[in-house]
Amino acid sequence: MFDEDVLEGRTLISKIIVFLSAAVFIMISIQPIANPVASAAAQGMAFTSPVGPTIFRVSFAGILLGGAAFLAYSLFSSADR
C-alpha cells in the first residue's frame, strides 16, 4: 500500500520526535539535580527539612530522567515495529 521510501521517512521522523522528547526531558531534569535549592526557590518553594532536596530531586528530576531512559530504550531497541 505504501512505498518503502515513505515508510522509512515516517520511521525516521518518528525517531527524531522520540529523540527530541528525550532530550527535552533530560534538559528539564538537569537543574533540579544540579542545584535543587535554587531550582525550588525559583518556583517559590523552601525546604524545611534536610530530606527536602532529595525528595525534590526524585519528584522533579527522577521521574523525567526515567521517562527519558524509557524513550532512549525505545529509540535504540532493535525491534522496529
Contacts in CASP RR format, 6 or more apart in sequence:
PFRMAT RR
TARGET T0000
AUTHOR 0000-0000-0000
METHOD contacts of the structure
MODEL  1
MFDEDVLEGRTLISKIIVFLSAAVFIMISIQPIANPVASAAAQGMAFTSP
VGPTIFRVSFAGILLGGAAFLAYSLFSSADR
11 80 0 8 1.000
15 75 0 8 1.000
18 71 0 8 1.000
18 74 0 8 1.000
18 75 0 8 1.000
19 71 0 8 1.000
19 75 0 8 1.000
21 71 0 8 1.000
22 67 0 8 1.000
22 68 0 8 1.000
22 71 0 8 1.000
22 72 0 8 1.000
22 75 0 8 1.000
23 68 0 8 1.000
25 64 0 8 1.000
25 65 0 8 1.000
25 66 0 8 1.000
25 67 0 8 1.000
25 68 0 8 1.000
25 71 0 8 1.000
26 64 0 8 1.000
26 65 0 8 1.000
26 68 0 8 1.000
28 64 0 8 1.000
29 60 0 8 1.000
29 61 0 8 1.000
29 62 0 8 1.000
29 64 0 8 1.000
29 65 0 8 1.000
29 68 0 8 1.000
30 61 0 8 1.000
31 38 0 8 1.000
31 39 0 8 1.000
32 39 0 8 1.000
32 40 0 8 1.000
32 56 0 8 1.000
32 57 0 8 1.000
32 60 0 8 1.000
32 61 0 8 1.000
33 57 0 8 1.000
33 61 0 8 1.000
33 62 0 8 1.000
33 65 0 8 1.000
36 52 0 8 1.000
36 53 0 8 1.000
36 56 0 8 1.000
36 57 0 8 1.000
36 60 0 8 1.000
37 47 0 8 1.000
37 53 0 8 1.000
39 56 0 8 1.000
39 60 0 8 1.000
40 46 0 8 1.000
40 47 0 8 1.000
40 53 0 8 1.000
40 56 0 8 1.000
45 56 0 8 1.000
47 53 0 8 1.000
47 56 0 8 1.000
END
